[in-house]
Amino acid sequence: NPLVAFLIAIAGIFGSLFVRSPLVGAVGLIPAAVMAPMCSRHVKPLVVRTVPVLIAAVMLVWTTLLLHSGFTDPSAWSEATRQGLRILVFVLPGALASAAIDPTRLGDALAQQTHLSQRPVVASMAGVVRMGHLGDQWH
């Protein structure tokens, strides 16, 4: 069901609000790790979608360490790890779900199951199609 993948992608937004420590962030990545094999039968689309997210998280950790007191302070490492995991919890479910969402099926499910009006359905379909075009340009 495309609505389930869509809701899982949106759930990362709300889940990232509760990342208060590196442990909570690591636990928040479990749904994305479980969801990954269900999103695509091939590894390449998942890798293409997760590599930019991983690079962003690593760069965030690096810059947080640089801007804090340095690489020797344990509290700086904890804060940097928390921020990196927060980005992963925020973005990774949506990036993975983008491999599984078919825009036509999503629009059909939004119209029939949620009874939304035409404008939000068409807007969400257009957004998912544009997201797919962005993924094609990365190739």
Secondary structure as UniProt FT lines:
FT   HELIX           2..15
FT   HELIX           16..18
FT   HELIX           22..28
FT   HELIX           30..39
FT   HELIX           43..67
FT   TURN            68..69
FT   HELIX           74..97
FT   TURN            98..100
FT   HELIX           103..113
FT   HELIX           118..138
//
